[in-house]
Each structure stands twice: as C-alpha cells, then as structure tokens.
Amino acid sequence: FSFGSLLYEMLAGISPFRAATIPETLSRICKIQHLPASLVQPDIPQGLSDYLDHLLSKDPDRRPQSTAEVARFLASIEKSGLSEDVPGSGAWKLSLPEPSGLDLTGEATLIETLAPGRPRSETRSAAPSAPSRSAPLDPARSSGERRQVTVVCCEAVSPGPGRMGDDPETLYEAMLQLRALTAAVASRYEGYLGSVMGQRWLIYFGYPQTHEDNAGRAVRAALDLVERAAQMETGTAGDRPGRLALRAGVHTGPAIVSTSPESPEPVTLGATLDLTLALQALAEPGSVVVSPATSALIQKSFALEPLPPHAAFLVTGPIEAPEESAVSLLPLVGRQGELDLLLSRWNLARDGMGQVVLISGEPGIGKSHLVRALRERLSDGMAQWVSCYGSPYARNSPLHPVVGLLRRAIEKIDRESPLDQLESFLGQHALTEALPLFAPLLGIPFENRADAAPLPPERQREKTLDALVALTLEMAERQPLLLLIEDLHWLDPTTIGWLERLIDQAPSVPLLLVMTVRLQMMEMQWGPRAHLTSISLGPLSGGEAERLVDRVIDWAAGGKPLAESLRRQIVTRTDGVPLFLEELTRAVLESAESGEARELPATLRDSLTARLDRLGAAKEVAQLAAVIGRSFSLELLAAISPIPEAALQRELRHLVQAELIYRRGFGNQTRYFFKHALVQDAAYESLLKKEQQQIHLRIAE
C-alpha cells in the first residue's frame, strides 16, 4: 500500500490521499477511494493504472501479498511495455477483486466525464458493487443527503472576444490538457470534478468531503485554474501555438448528494446549478465571479468588486493580510480574566523576561478576537507587532508563514533589487552573514560567493532555522516584540522546528510569543515550562452571551428590539460560542418572516457539517440521535437503531471522544447530550425530509 501510494504520486504528480490536515488525510486513506491515475494523467497506461488500484486496495487481503509479486509485474512492464494502444486489454487486463466499504460515490459519472467513450467494463471502479460506506442503519432509508455545496463552473474561451475556435482537433487537445489540469487542481483543494457540458465543467466543494472553508477552497481553485490555464499553449503540430482563457462562476447553495454508488447522479443541484451557470456567463475571460451567497462566506479572505446591475461580485484576489479582516469587529465580551493574563505576560516580556502564551479552543470560541483585543490595548507604539498565519493550503511548503514575513519586511526597504533589499534588511540587524541562507529561502538569485559554499541539505536547514531565531531575537532586543502565530495546527513541520528553537531561547529577550491552536487537531510537543502559559477558552456565560447578542443587534440593526423569546432561543441554541451567537443573531435579524431563523445560517453550515463528516460511521448514529432531540437515552437510541448495541456504544464513544456529545449515567439508563444544539441541528437537517419522517415514526412506535 505504501509503495502504491508513492508510485501513484510519482506517476500522477499528486498524492492519492493527502489532505489539509493529518486527521483528514487519515480519514481519506481509510474511507475515500482515490481517483484512478489514468484519469489524472491520461498518458499513464490503463493496465498500470489498474495495478495501482490493486496496490491501494483498502483490504490487505486484496492487495499483492509480497514485494516479489509487485516486482515481477513491474519487470514484465519494463520487458514487454504497456502502451495506450492496448489499455486494459490482452495480457494486461487484470481481473481484480471489487473493493468493499469504500466511498466510490459518483465514480462512474466521473469516469465517463474524463474518459468519454471508454467502455465501463474497462474500469473496475466505474461500477462498484459495494456501498460507499457501511450499510445504512435502516434499509428503508433513502440514499441521499441534504448538504450545502459550493459549485465552480468553468468555461474555456478565447482570450479575445467570442468563444474558442471551431477547429475540433484544437478543441479536443485543449480539453484534454484542461481536464488533467482541473483534476489536479480539484484534488489539491479537495473538490470533486463533476459533469462536463461541452466547453464547461463543474467542480463541487462540500461533496464527498466537507470542509469548513468550502467556499474559500472553491474560489482559490477557480483563481488557480484561471491563472494556470492562461499559461498553457494549444494547437496541433505545425500550427502556431495559441492561448487559452478560462472564466468561472462560483455559487453556494443547497444540493442533494447521493450516498449510493448506484445513483445516476452524485449531486443534484437544481436552482444552484442554474445560478452558477448564470454567473459563469457574466464573467469575462480570465476572471472569477461569485454570487452574494458565496461572497458572504469569503468576504474576509478575498477582495471583491460589485458588478452592477447584476447581483454578483468579481474576485480580484486573496487578502494577504488577514489580521485586518478575519476577526469580528464587535467589542470583546467577557474574557477579561484572559486579557488581563495576556497583559501581565506582556509586562514580564517587556522587562526582558520573554514569555510564551498558547491560546487553545474549538473553532469560533474567540481566540483571534482575544488577540485583537490585546493588540488594541497595546496600540500606543510600545511594541513591535508581527503576525503570521498557518494555512491549510501551505502545509507542504516549508517555512511558508516565515517567508511571507520576510518578504513583507524587505519590501519596505528602498533598494534597486530584492537582493539589495534583503542585504540591507539583514545589515540593520547585524546578520549580513545569513544572506546566503535567506536568499534561496525567498527565491532570490544569489551568486556563489566565497562565503556561500554549498552545504548538505540538512545542515542548510539547521543553519537557516538558527539564523531565523537569531533574527527574531535581534528584533526583540531592539524593541520589545509581540510575535503572533495564528492557527498553529496548520503549520508545516519546518516552521514548528523554528518555533521549538525560539521557545527555548525566548526567556532571554523582551519577546511575547502568542500562538493560537485547535487542540483537537494537534498534540502539543512542549512540556511544562516556567515561561509558557496555556489559556484554554471555554464558552461564554449566560449573561455574557446576552450582552454579545445585544451588541450584534446594535451593530447590525441599529438597536432595533428583538423579541425576548427569540433572544432566549439564540442564547440557548448557541451554548456560549461567540461565533455561533453572532451568526445566529444576524440570521434571525435578516429573516424575512417572523424573525426566527428556520435553518442553520449558511456561514455555519459548512463548519458544522465538516465536524459530522469526520465521524465516519458515527455520523449516522448522530443523525438518528438528532431526530430524538438535544438529549437522548441509550435505551431509546438502541430501540430505533438496527445495529447491535455493542457497535452502537462503540460509535457513541467515538462521538464522546470527538467532543460532540456528553455522557451521563450507565447501563440502559445512560443519557447523552449534544454539546451544541447547532451540531444537533446540522445532523438533523442533513437528512432528507422523507428520512426524517421515517425515523420520527419509529421513535413514536
């Protein structure tokens, strides 16, 4: 399996399973069927692609049983050759066992999209015989699920006015290149390549895997595709190469997604597709246009321009300095004790006793908001404030956040070339000798001088990390420094190595290092230290939650009164999580009916659905429990669930470990409670209405 994963990446150029985080990667390895390599890179022979599928089977018994067997197959390829003239035929047509228990939803549609005309019998994953996940809890339950998805519709057009040329051969060659490019980009951002309609094709985000930033991933993928397509050349042999252009529309809306491989369509979009196609038609070649629904989800991360008279927005690019836009603008409510603790650690650091503070908590609990409040308290110029951010898109780019910091620093220096800027910056901090280390890090051409003898890669890495630590300490010596590292759980291992060295040496300089992290996504590797303080943020109290609701009302509705019953409902359903409080209050205020939000706010739906999707088989147990209510007994859940009680208790333990439910009592009298009412709502609303009715009936019986 390990060799198959490596060989796949060598041939296709992308990993078959890698995701933004380690838990998500492990989940994909266990539950998601990889895309056949021949669909990612069409020049990979079909027989070899099929053998890769054999190596990557989830069931060990279905894989080759020895390396010698694999070696014999590869040797036979080397001896006899595999060509596209005989894909999957003759001696190379492998009779491999069908996989079981895998997520192959929509694979047949994808294969027909990327490889039109290929007989389905030639690709074993096109018609899987087993369901994509464990058997449904109730055979009568339907094979669909309600979900919010973000859809990208791309169209290949000429860079100038009008559509692409009419030469079918040129168009055919261009579409082959674009399909491979789109498959690679969709895989990078963990989207799903859907239907092709002539020169248009769709990418889904939120199916089959949901992320809390589906809309952001979709827009980044669209921008990436537009940029990379513009660099491609098209044309048949003997013709003058031409240029391609893409235009894209992005919309977020409801969809029904299939949970059965026998479904003819994996995603049913309805009006969501119509709106996406209309947006794509508005876009100029080389541009990306988004709907108001999508803009509301990405406005803190991307620069947008309205396109009057249409209800649409042009994406002009990502916001590179998110510290100004990614945090709520409301005044901080509660957290006074935590803020005082941060200020006390800053006072120690300013006096020369460097401090490290680790702020942890679940998503939306207010980590970034607390840091912004600290910055406001220190806005008198007494401190240098330097910020960098982990990103799920840069986990495989060593020192990506630090490189961004250095680039922003040297851009402020008035010199002729980037190398001169870097040399001047390092000279200001008495670190000119580090120039041979930092220039390659920033991608700046650097001549081999006498002091820049080549070093072994590991030694180069160690010296670079030491130089970065020395630079940080020197900056703190010159003026007390507050260094903020947001989203520690998304940092690459090399950046973590830099932080380890910095934490060791922090007590010697006026430095306050503040880091934020989701503890569920990362195990801390720094033991107790006198200069390291941990702050774990919990929910707001009832009174604090009510004050936050009042401030949202003042901010969004100018103090327009809200019925007391609705205020209580908001406080009860959000469980003191600031993000939930803000978004649900806004949803209530914006409701066009009685003021009561009928469904989850779109701004929270992806985040909550992503939590459920990570549960695997336990998700179905959570859905059943959500129909019962916020609290439920083991006795009743076991009565309506067709799976054995031992297996049911195992999945409930999984939910407890994931901190989605709490447990109280023992035996048949054990009761469970959803930690957040909105998580219960997300689980309930993911069920089709017909499915909800069936479960309600079983409960009543």
Backbone hydrogen bonds, N-H to C=O, Kabsch-Sander energy under -0.5 kcal/mol:
donor,donor_aa,acceptor,acceptor_aa,energy
5,S,1,F,-2.2
6,L,2,S,-2.0
7,L,3,F,-3.0
8,Y,4,G,-2.5
9,E,5,S,-1.9
10,M,6,L,-2.2
11,L,7,L,-2.1
12,A,8,Y,-3.3
13,G,9,E,-1.8
25,T,21,T,-2.4
26,L,22,I,-2.6
27,S,23,P,-2.1
28,R,24,E,-2.3
29,I,25,T,-2.3
30,C,26,L,-2.0
31,K,27,S,-2.4
32,I,28,R,-1.7
33,Q,103,D,-1.4
39,L,36,P,-1.7
40,V,36,P,-1.0
41,Q,37,A,-2.6
44,I,41,Q,-2.2
49,S,45,P,-2.3
50,D,46,Q,-2.6
51,Y,47,G,-1.7
52,L,48,L,-2.1
53,D,49,S,-1.9
54,H,50,D,-1.8
55,L,51,Y,-2.3
56,L,52,L,-2.0
57,S,54,H,-1.1
62,R,59,D,-1.7
63,R,59,D,-0.5
63,R,60,P,-1.0
70,V,66,S,-1.3
71,A,67,T,-2.8
72,R,68,A,-2.4
73,F,69,E,-1.8
74,L,70,V,-2.5
75,A,71,A,-2.6
76,S,72,R,-2.1
77,I,73,F,-1.8
78,E,74,L,-2.3
79,K,75,A,-2.2
80,S,76,S,-3.0
81,G,76,S,-0.6
81,G,77,I,-2.4
86,V,83,S,-1.5
89,S,86,V,-1.4
92,W,89,S,-1.9
93,K,90,G,-1.5
94,L,92,W,-1.1
96,L,94,L,-1.2
103,D,31,K,-1.8
104,L,102,L,-1.3
107,E,104,L,-2.3
110,L,106,G,-2.1
111,I,107,E,-2.5
112,E,108,A,-2.3
113,T,109,T,-1.7
114,L,110,L,-2.7
115,A,111,I,-2.6
118,R,115,A,-1.9
122,E,119,P,-1.9
123,T,120,R,-1.5
124,R,122,E,-0.6
126,A,123,T,-1.9
127,A,124,R,-0.9
141,R,138,D,-2.2
145,E,257,V,-1.7
146,R,686,S,-2.5
147,R,255,A,-2.3
149,V,147,R,-0.5
149,V,253,G,-2.6
150,T,205,F,-2.8
151,V,149,V,-0.5
151,V,251,H,-2.9
152,V,203,I,-2.6
153,C,151,V,-0.5
153,C,249,G,-2.7
154,C,152,V,-0.6
154,C,201,W,-2.5
155,E,247,R,-2.1
156,A,199,Q,-1.9
157,V,155,E,-0.5
157,V,245,A,-3.2
158,S,162,G,-0.7
171,L,167,D,-2.3
172,Y,168,P,-2.6
173,E,169,E,-2.5
174,A,170,T,-2.4
175,M,171,L,-2.6
176,L,172,Y,-1.9
177,Q,173,E,-1.9
178,L,174,A,-2.5
179,R,175,M,-2.5
180,A,176,L,-1.8
181,L,177,Q,-2.4
182,T,178,L,-3.1
183,A,179,R,-2.5
184,A,180,A,-2.0
185,V,181,L,-2.4
186,A,182,T,-3.0
187,S,183,A,-2.0
188,R,184,A,-2.1
189,Y,185,V,-2.0
190,E,187,S,-0.9
191,G,186,A,-3.4
192,Y,204,Y,-2.6
194,G,192,Y,-0.6
194,G,202,L,-2.8
197,M,200,R,-3.5
200,R,197,M,-1.8
201,W,154,C,-1.8
202,L,195,S,-2.1
203,I,152,V,-2.1
204,Y,192,Y,-3.0
205,F,150,T,-2.1
206,G,209,Q,-0.9
214,N,211,H,-1.2
217,R,213,D,-2.7
218,A,214,N,-2.5
219,V,215,A,-2.3
220,R,216,G,-2.5
221,A,217,R,-2.6
222,A,218,A,-2.3
223,L,219,V,-2.6
224,D,220,R,-2.5
225,L,221,A,-2.6
226,V,222,A,-2.5
227,E,223,L,-2.3
228,R,224,D,-2.7
229,A,225,L,-2.7
230,A,226,V,-1.4
231,Q,227,E,-0.5
231,Q,228,R,-0.8
232,M,229,A,-1.4
234,T,242,G,-2.3
239,D,236,T,-2.2
242,G,234,T,-3.1
244,L,229,A,-0.6
244,L,232,M,-0.9
245,A,157,V,-1.4
247,R,155,E,-1.7
248,A,287,S,-2.0
249,G,153,C,-2.1
250,V,289,V,-2.2
251,H,151,V,-1.9
253,G,149,V,-2.5
255,A,147,R,-2.1
256,I,268,T,-2.3
257,V,145,E,-2.7
257,V,255,A,-0.6
258,S,266,P,-3.2
259,T,143,S,-3.3
260,S,143,S,-0.5
263,S,260,S,-1.6
268,T,256,I,-3.0
269,L,267,V,-0.6
272,T,269,L,-1.7
273,L,270,G,-1.0
274,D,270,G,-1.3
275,L,271,A,-2.4
276,T,272,T,-1.8
277,L,273,L,-2.6
278,A,274,D,-2.0
279,L,275,L,-2.1
280,Q,276,T,-2.3
281,A,277,L,-1.9
282,L,278,A,-1.0
282,L,279,L,-0.6
283,A,279,L,-1.1
286,G,246,L,-3.0
287,S,284,E,-1.6
289,V,248,A,-2.5
290,V,313,F,-2.9
291,S,250,V,-1.7
295,S,291,S,-2.7
296,A,292,P,-2.0
297,L,293,A,-0.5
297,L,294,T,-1.1
298,I,294,T,-1.2
299,Q,295,S,-1.5
301,S,298,I,-2.3
302,F,298,I,-1.8
303,A,317,G,-3.2
305,E,314,L,-2.3
307,L,312,A,-2.1
310,H,307,L,-1.7
312,A,310,H,-1.8
313,F,290,V,-2.3
314,L,305,E,-3.4
315,V,288,V,-2.6
316,T,303,A,-2.6
316,T,314,L,-0.6
317,G,303,A,-0.9
319,I,301,S,-3.1
320,E,318,P,-0.6
324,E,321,A,-1.5
325,S,322,P,-1.5
326,A,322,P,-2.8
339,L,335,R,-2.6
340,D,336,Q,-2.6
341,L,337,G,-1.9
342,L,338,E,-2.1
343,L,339,L,-2.4
344,S,340,D,-2.3
345,R,341,L,-2.0
346,W,342,L,-2.0
347,N,343,L,-2.1
348,L,344,S,-1.8
349,A,345,R,-2.3
350,R,346,W,-2.9
351,D,347,N,-1.2
352,G,349,A,-2.1
353,M,348,L,-2.1
354,G,352,G,-0.9
354,G,507,P,-0.5
355,Q,511,L,-2.5
356,V,531,H,-3.0
357,V,513,L,-3.0
358,L,533,T,-2.9
359,I,357,V,-0.6
359,I,515,M,-3.5
360,S,358,L,-0.6
360,S,535,I,-2.8
361,G,517,V,-1.2
365,I,362,E,-1.7
370,L,366,G,-2.0
371,V,367,K,-1.8
372,R,368,S,-2.3
373,A,369,H,-2.0
374,L,370,L,-1.9
375,R,371,V,-2.2
376,E,372,R,-2.2
377,R,373,A,-1.7
378,L,374,L,-1.2
379,S,376,E,-1.1
381,G,378,L,-0.7
384,Q,480,P,-2.8
386,V,384,Q,-0.5
386,V,482,L,-2.5
388,C,484,L,-2.0
390,G,486,E,-2.4
391,S,490,W,-0.6
394,A,391,S,-1.5
397,S,394,A,-1.8
400,H,397,S,-1.7
403,V,399,L,-2.8
404,G,400,H,-1.9
405,L,401,P,-1.7
406,L,402,V,-2.5
407,R,403,V,-2.5
408,R,404,G,-2.2
409,A,405,L,-2.0
410,I,406,L,-2.5
411,E,407,R,-1.7
412,K,408,R,-0.5
412,K,409,A,-0.8
413,I,410,I,-1.6
415,R,413,I,-1.3
421,Q,417,S,-2.4
422,L,418,P,-2.6
423,E,419,L,-2.6
424,S,420,D,-2.4
425,F,421,Q,-2.4
426,L,422,L,-2.6
427,G,423,E,-2.1
428,Q,424,S,-1.8
429,H,425,F,-0.7
429,H,426,L,-0.8
430,A,427,G,-1.5
431,L,426,L,-2.8
434,A,431,L,-2.1
435,L,432,T,-2.0
437,L,434,A,-1.2
438,F,434,A,-2.3
439,A,435,L,-2.4
441,L,437,L,-0.9
442,L,438,F,-1.9
443,G,440,P,-1.0
444,I,439,A,-2.8
449,R,447,E,-1.2
452,A,449,R,-1.8
460,Q,456,P,-2.8
461,R,457,P,-2.3
462,E,458,E,-2.3
463,K,459,R,-2.6
464,T,460,Q,-2.1
465,L,461,R,-2.4
466,D,462,E,-2.3
467,A,463,K,-2.3
468,L,464,T,-2.3
469,V,465,L,-2.2
470,A,466,D,-2.5
471,L,467,A,-2.4
472,T,468,L,-2.2
473,L,469,V,-2.6
474,E,470,A,-2.3
475,M,471,L,-2.3
476,A,472,T,-1.9
477,E,473,L,-2.1
478,R,474,E,-1.7
479,Q,475,M,-1.7
481,L,510,P,-2.4
482,L,384,Q,-2.9
483,L,481,L,-0.6
483,L,512,L,-2.1
484,L,386,V,-3.1
484,L,482,L,-0.6
485,I,514,V,-3.0
486,E,388,C,-2.4
486,E,484,L,-0.5
488,L,516,T,-3.2
490,W,487,D,-1.8
491,L,488,L,-1.7
496,I,492,D,-1.9
497,G,493,P,-2.0
498,W,494,T,-1.8
499,L,495,T,-2.2
500,E,496,I,-2.3
501,R,497,G,-1.7
502,L,498,W,-2.3
503,I,499,L,-3.0
504,D,500,E,-1.7
505,Q,501,R,-1.4
506,A,502,L,-1.2
508,S,505,Q,-1.6
509,V,506,A,-1.8
511,L,509,V,-2.1
512,L,481,L,-2.6
513,L,355,Q,-2.7
513,L,511,L,-0.6
514,V,483,L,-2.7
514,V,512,L,-0.7
515,M,357,V,-2.6
516,T,485,I,-2.1
517,V,359,I,-2.1
519,L,517,V,-0.7
521,M,518,R,-1.9
522,M,519,L,-1.2
524,M,522,M,-0.5
527,G,525,Q,-0.6
532,L,529,R,-1.5
533,T,356,V,-2.9
533,T,531,H,-0.5
535,I,358,L,-3.0
536,S,534,S,-0.5
537,L,360,S,-2.7
537,L,535,I,-0.6
540,L,576,G,-2.8
545,A,541,S,-2.7
546,E,542,G,-2.1
547,R,543,G,-1.9
548,L,544,E,-2.2
549,V,545,A,-2.2
550,D,546,E,-2.1
551,R,547,R,-2.0
552,V,548,L,-2.2
553,I,549,V,-2.3
554,D,550,D,-2.5
555,W,551,R,-2.3
556,A,552,V,-3.2
557,A,553,I,-2.5
558,G,554,D,-0.7
559,G,553,I,-1.5
560,K,557,A,-1.2
567,R,563,A,-2.1
568,R,564,E,-2.5
569,Q,565,S,-2.0
570,I,566,L,-2.5
571,V,567,R,-2.3
572,T,568,R,-2.6
573,R,569,Q,-2.5
574,T,570,I,-1.6
575,D,571,V,-0.9
577,V,574,T,-1.9
579,L,364,G,-2.3
581,L,577,V,-2.5
582,E,578,P,-2.6
583,E,579,L,-2.5
584,L,580,F,-2.5
585,T,581,L,-2.0
586,R,582,E,-2.3
587,A,583,E,-2.2
588,V,584,L,-2.3
589,L,585,T,-2.4
590,E,586,R,-2.2
591,S,587,A,-0.7
591,S,588,V,-0.8
597,A,595,G,-0.5
604,L,601,P,-1.6
605,R,601,P,-1.4
606,D,602,A,-0.8
608,L,604,L,-2.4
609,T,605,R,-2.6
610,A,606,D,-2.5
611,R,607,S,-1.5
612,L,608,L,-1.6
613,D,609,T,-2.7
614,R,610,A,-1.4
615,L,612,L,-1.8
616,G,613,D,-1.1
618,A,615,L,-1.5
619,K,616,G,-1.6
620,E,617,A,-0.9
621,V,617,A,-0.8
622,A,618,A,-2.2
623,Q,619,K,-2.2
624,L,620,E,-2.2
625,A,621,V,-2.7
626,A,622,A,-2.2
627,V,623,Q,-1.2
627,V,624,L,-0.6
628,I,624,L,-1.0
629,G,625,A,-2.0
632,F,672,Y,-2.4
634,L,670,T,-2.7
635,E,668,N,-0.9
637,L,633,S,-2.2
638,A,634,L,-2.7
639,A,635,E,-1.5
640,I,636,L,-1.6
641,S,637,L,-1.2
648,L,644,P,-2.4
649,Q,645,E,-2.7
650,R,646,A,-1.7
651,E,647,A,-2.1
652,L,648,L,-2.1
653,R,649,Q,-2.2
654,H,650,R,-1.6
655,L,651,E,-2.0
656,V,652,L,-2.3
657,Q,653,R,-2.7
658,A,654,H,-1.9
659,E,656,V,-1.6
660,L,655,L,-2.3
661,I,655,L,-1.0
662,Y,673,F,-2.9
664,R,671,R,-2.5
669,Q,666,F,-1.0
670,T,667,G,-1.6
671,R,664,R,-3.1
672,Y,632,F,-3.2
673,F,662,Y,-2.1
674,F,630,R,-2.7
675,K,660,L,-3.0
676,H,660,L,-0.5
678,L,573,R,-0.8
680,Q,676,H,-1.6
681,D,677,A,-2.4
682,A,678,L,-2.4
683,A,679,V,-2.3
684,Y,680,Q,-2.5
685,E,681,D,-3.0
686,S,682,A,-1.1
687,L,684,Y,-1.4
692,Q,688,L,-2.5
693,Q,689,K,-2.3
694,Q,690,K,-1.9
695,I,691,E,-2.0
696,H,692,Q,-2.6
697,L,693,Q,-2.3
698,R,694,Q,-1.9
699,I,695,I,-2.4
700,A,696,H,-2.5
701,E,697,L,-2.4
